[in-house]
Structure formats: C-alpha cells, structure tokens
C-alpha cells in the first residue's frame, strides 16, 4: 500500500471525478468520430437481418448466405426515430473505441489500493479486458444475431410479413452486443476474485450446478426479450466462459503456490 491508498474520502472522490472526466472526454471524441460514419455503422448493423450463418463440412466451413427473411427492410414510425438510431449506434461505437481508455482509467483509480507488484499488470488487464469485450461483441454480431434473427423472424411466420421498426431493431441488436461483451469479461472477473482470495478454483468447480442456474438468471436479465431461446443463446457462452475462468485461475493459483514454495 502507498500513501495514496490512505487518502481521505474526499480525495478518493476527487480522484474518481478525474477518472470519470477523462473517460467521458475520450467517449465524446470517439462518439463524434463514430457519428461521422453512423450511416456506414448502421449499414453494417443490418448484416444479421440481411444474411445468416451457414455451416458446412467442406471449405468454407462457415459462410454468410442471403437471409430467408421476407421483406427485411426497416421502417421508422416517428419523425425522430431515425435520428435517435444514428445517435445510439454512434454512442455504442464510440464506447467500443474508447474502451481501452475507460479501462485504463478504472485501473488507475484502483491502483493505489494494489501492491506495487500488482500494478505492473495494467497493460495485460487493459489488453485482455478490451479484447474479451470485443470478442464477445463480435461473436454476438457474427453468429448469435444472424441465428436469432433467422429463427425469430421465420419460425411459424409463413402467413405474416415482418415490418421492423429501425429503433426496435437497433435497440435489440445493441443490447445483445453490449450484453455479450460484458458477459465475455467473466474469465477476468473470476481471475481477479481468485487472486484476491475471495474464491478458489476448487470452490468454483464444486458449485457448477449453482453456476448453471445463475447463468440462466443472468441471461434472463440481460437479454432484451423474455423468450427462452435468446436466454439459452447467452447462457451457454456464460457456462463456457465460467469453465475457462476456472482453468485460467487454476494456472495463476499454481503459479503463485510455486513462487511461494521457492521463496520458502
């Protein structure tokens, strides 16, 4: 611990305000940049509506084919709906672009309470946390959303024609993307809890049955629709990431034990 960790409560508030201001400035800059390309971002965001994932036993093993959805065009039902759509996609794109800065500021805020040897992990933390969030967002965009759209808009809809509001569609996609990005941070959370001694890999492995229940509860909260289909699409990755977190935390615990034995 350093003297910085013993600063008064008002000092912590001042430090927190500083980190928030820096993060907001970074977000504002990236938002302005993203807003300049909002039409391109929106066009990209409609990919899950216009195509679906195709799996094959031959090369290419994974490809995108035209969607079977009838009339996949989007409409706006209020004068400002299209404008708000551009603001939303720009904000989320700006958030993704500014994520390294936000995570760096978060680490700088908590670093006074860390040991000197623990502060050197700032680069691995920022890189791994940013990468996992982006991988989760990409996984959702490239695989989950096309599959979900193809199923939800074609299942027992032979006598119906979908007419999607651009606002509802964008909200659906962005909520899914952000939720999957957040969920993919689970291994880092598990590793941090393990290194802090709050949990152990043995305890996590022993309570897998509770993890399954919790995964479906979290999926029910985070998914934008109440149906079991979309909840399952999120719950399964949560369980896979839970197991990955256990494996990685075992590695760090073993490494810490071997280091303690050498010093002893």
C-alpha angles and dihedrals in degrees: 000000000000134000087263089067089057096054116129123265091260088054090055090050090051091049091047091051090051093052092046092050092051091048092049092049090052090047092049092052094048090044091056091049092047092047089059088061098035093122091055091046091050091049088053091048091059091061094096088054095049099041142024136209118264122196122203138177089226133061119311088045094181123031141152119246129184112281122253090221113125115235097355093186122124129229134195119224101192132047094244098038095095092047093051089049090059090049092051097049090045092051094050092044089049090049091054092048093048095043095103090054092047092049091046090053091048090053092047089053095053096035096088088066093052130087116257092250090051095055092067089072092075094104095047090046095051094043096045095042092048092045094049092049092050092045090052092049091047092047090053094046098045102038115009100045097046090047093046093047093047091051101039096046098043104036108108092337099118092121095042135072117212117233108186125194111227090226094053092044094050092046090051093050097042094048090051093047094048092044093052091046090053093045092053088063088071096100091055091048091051092048092049092049090048094049090049090054094240093121136009130218089243091056092047092050091047092054099050092124090059089046090057091053092045091049092059092044091052091045090052090053097044102041114089093224129055098225121117092231095067092040090057091050088061100034094059095056089046090058092046090050090047090057090045090053091052092051094048093045090052088056092052093045091050091048092049091048093050090049091051091049092052091050090047 
